[in-house]
Amino acid sequence: MSSMSGKAVLVTGGSRGVGAATAVRFAREGADVAFTYVQGEDRAREVAARIEAAGGKALALRADAGSAGDAAGAVEWAADALGRLDVLVNNVGVGVLGPLETLTLAEVDRVLAVNVRAAFLASQAAVARMERGGRIVTVGTCMTQRVPGPGGTLYATSKAALVGLTKALARELGDRGITANIVHPGPTDTDMNPADGPYAGPQIQLTALGRFGTAEEVAAVVTFLAGPDAAYVTGAEFSVDGGHAA
């Protein structure tokens, strides 16, 4: 029997990159998977097809994490559609990089709404539906541990907040047998940050392994933390960053 057989999972921001790889990985492990997306319906259909090909039930929901109603509502929809909710992966996020003095209030509000408020509200909604043994896994960034240069103030701030959220959730939910952990990807080969892109060289130099990671490598750690072998792991940070923070 697969490690996630019979489990119901929601991955936010699951139509591409790490989110898509994670959704498919859960299906391969035996889970039924719901995921959200905000644009790119064709891409969402492709991910749903990959989930079904891997043997899982797939549900795609268009939801804007920047909307408080959508952030919590997606959890309710997934739990109702799948009949239960065992795992929440807070993956959705946006990145706005630039000099501190150029960042607008609208950009600040959007980044904090998507990267912080959405994870808080989704976690709040999820624990109301989870039974003992539930899992919350949040995707952070290597920039919570090492900011290698200027321009990342807003993004790093938003993702660092997720560390506090994770540790507080672990304490609050421990007596219910629900765990909360956070994974920090380093430079990862996705369409948003390709390993052969114009900004890849400096990022590679910051890693100990001298390469980009893959979305599948990050997904492997996320699914491990959601599985039975990680039942005694909570409130922890996991770097999947090729030694970026070393």
Number of C-alpha atoms within 10 A of each C-alpha: 7 11 17 22 15 15 20 25 29 31 28 32 28 30 29 20 20 24 27 26 22 28 32 28 22 32 26 21 20 21 27 26 29 29 30 27 22 17 13 11 14 10 15 24 15 14 24 25 17 20 26 18 14 18 17 26 18 24 22 21 20 16 20 20 30 22 15 16 14 20 25 21 17 25 29 18 16 24 21 12 13 18 10 17 27 24 28 27 29 26 24 26 22 16 16 15 16 14 11 12 7 10 15 10 9 8 15 14 11 19 22 20 21 22 27 23 21 26 28 21 18 26 25 14 18 25 22 11 16 20 15 14 16 23 28 29 25 27 26 27 25 24 21 18 14 12 14 14 8 10 17 17 17 20 22 21 16 24 25 19 16 24 23 13 20 25 18 14 22 22 14 13 16 16 10 14 16 23 30 29 26 28 24 20 25 25 24 26 20 15 10 10 15 14 20 10 11 9 11 17 14 10 17 20 13 19 19 13 13 14 19 23 21 19 20 19 16 25 25 15 19 24 21 15 26 27 19 12 10 13 16 9 14 24 19 15 18 18 20 23 25 21 14 24 18 11
